[in-house]
């Protein structure tokens, strides 16, 4: 079992895991499968400061996680959105915990101070995972996603990794 930085060679497996989640309407707001070609630009946009990692076992990618810059303004450089995707065959085996713990530790090496997770409100397993790691609800966007003529809400979970408060604005 290895967690390592993703390479372009991994993109096919990353996309396959992503596409597995689409029909369930629990994890992503994409409603149709994406192609490797469509994800090339997304993959290339991830740098050493905003990497993608894969969890590999026996040369097979079972899961991946990524960091995404939040809002694109300099004041938010220390804040990122985290995404974790696990192949259906490996769900329920503690991989989410392993990846989230890794993501938090690695984030500190990237000078990331705040992690955000945008999760559908009905995705209780993911919410439970993040709650286990002391993420708090920082917001909810009611019925913002429409899939199959149904409205879905999005919850925003957040956590400060660096407990030192610099100086609060008054």
C-alpha positions in Angstrom: 0.0 0.0 0.0 1.4 3.3 -1.1 0.3 6.9 -1.2 2.3 8.8 -3.9 2.0 11.8 -6.1 -0.1 11.0 -9.2 1.6 10.8 -12.6 -0.1 11.3 -16.0 0.1 7.5 -16.3 -2.5 7.3 -13.4 -5.0 9.5 -15.1 -6.9 6.7 -16.7 -7.5 5.0 -13.3 -8.3 8.4 -11.6 -10.9 9.0 -14.3 -12.3 5.5 -13.9 -12.7 5.9 -10.2 -14.3 9.4 -10.7 -16.8 8.0 -13.3 -17.8 5.2 -10.9 -19.3 7.8 -8.6 -21.4 9.6 -11.2 -24.5 7.3 -11.3 -24.9 7.3 -7.6 -25.5 11.0 -7.4 -23.7 11.1 -4.0 -20.3 12.5 -4.7 -20.1 14.7 -7.8 -22.4 17.0 -9.7 -21.2 15.7 -13.0 -24.1 13.8 -14.6 -22.3 12.0 -17.4 -19.0 10.2 -17.5 -15.9 12.3 -18.3 -13.1 11.2 -20.6 -9.3 11.1 -19.9 -8.9 13.8 -22.6 -11.4 16.0 -20.9 -9.5 15.7 -17.6 -6.0 16.5 -19.1 -6.3 20.2 -18.4 -7.6 19.6 -14.9 -4.7 17.1 -14.2 -2.1 19.5 -15.6 -3.3 22.4 -13.4 -2.3 20.4 -10.3 1.2 21.5 -9.3 3.6 20.7 -6.5 1.6 23.2 -4.4 -1.8 21.7 -5.3 -1.0 18.0 -6.0 -3.0 14.9 -6.7 -2.1 11.8 -4.8 -3.1 8.2 -5.5 -3.4 5.3 -3.1 -2.0 2.3 -4.8 -2.0 -1.4 -3.9 -0.5 -4.1 -6.1 0.1 -1.6 -8.9 -3.6 -0.7 -8.9 -4.9 2.7 -8.0 -7.8 2.3 -5.5 -8.3 5.9 -4.5 -7.1 9.4 -5.1 -7.2 12.8 -3.4 -6.5 16.3 -4.6 -6.1 19.8 -3.3 -7.7 22.7 -5.2 -7.0 26.4 -4.5 -10.0 28.2 -3.1 -11.3 31.3 -4.8 -8.1 32.2 -6.6 -7.2 35.3 -4.6 -3.9 35.8 -2.7 -5.5 36.2 0.7 -6.9 32.6 0.3 -3.6 31.0 -0.6 -3.6 29.0 2.6 -7.1 27.6 2.0 -7.8 24.7 -0.3 -10.7 22.4 -1.2 -9.9 18.7 -0.7 -11.5 15.9 -2.7 -11.2 12.2 -2.0 -12.5 9.5 -4.3 -12.3 5.7 -3.6 -13.2 2.9 -5.9 -16.3 1.1 -4.9 -14.5 -2.2 -4.3 -12.3 -0.5 -1.6 -15.0 1.6 0.2 -15.7 0.8 3.8 -12.2 -0.4 4.5 -10.8 2.7 6.3 -9.2 4.1 3.2 -11.0 7.4 3.6 -9.5 7.8 7.1 -6.1 7.0 5.8 -6.3 9.5 3.0 -7.8 12.3 5.1 -5.1 11.9 7.8 -2.5 11.9 5.0 -4.0 15.0 3.4 -4.0 16.9 6.7 -0.4 16.1 7.4 0.8 16.8 3.9 -1.1 20.0 3.7 1.1 21.4 6.5 4.1 21.0 4.2 2.4 23.1 1.6 1.6 25.9 4.0 -2.1 25.1 3.8 -3.9 26.4 6.9 -7.5 25.6 6.1 -9.1 22.6 4.4 -12.6 22.8 3.0 -14.8 19.9 1.8 -17.9 20.5 -0.4 -20.1 17.5 0.2 -23.7 16.8 -0.9 -25.9 16.9 2.2 -27.2 13.4 1.6 -23.7 11.9 1.4 -23.7 10.8 5.0 -20.7 8.5 4.9 -18.5 11.4 3.7 -19.9 13.8 6.2 -19.4 11.2 9.0 -15.7 10.8 7.9 -15.0 14.5 8.0 -16.8 14.9 11.3 -14.6 12.2 12.7 -11.7 14.4 11.9 -13.3 17.4 13.7 -14.5 19.3 10.6 -17.3 21.7 11.3 -20.2 22.9 9.1 -19.2 26.3 7.8 -22.1 26.7 5.4 -24.9 25.1 3.4 -26.1 25.8 0.0 -29.7 24.6 -0.2 -30.8 22.8 -3.3 -28.1 24.2 -5.6 -27.6 21.1 -7.7 -30.3 19.7 -10.0 -29.8 16.1 -11.2 -32.4 13.9 -12.6 -35.0 16.6 -11.8 -34.2 16.4 -8.1 -32.6 19.2 -6.1 -29.6 18.5 -3.9 -28.0 20.6 -1.2 -24.3 21.1 -0.6 -22.7 21.4 2.8 -19.4 23.1 3.3 -17.2 21.6 6.0 -14.0 23.3 7.2 -11.1 22.8 9.5 -8.2 25.1 10.6 -5.0 23.0 10.5 -3.0 25.7 12.2 -4.6 26.5 15.5 -2.5 29.6 16.0 -4.7 32.6 15.5 -2.7 35.3 13.7 -4.9 38.3 14.5 -8.6 38.5 14.0 -9.9 41.6 12.2 -12.2 43.7 14.3 
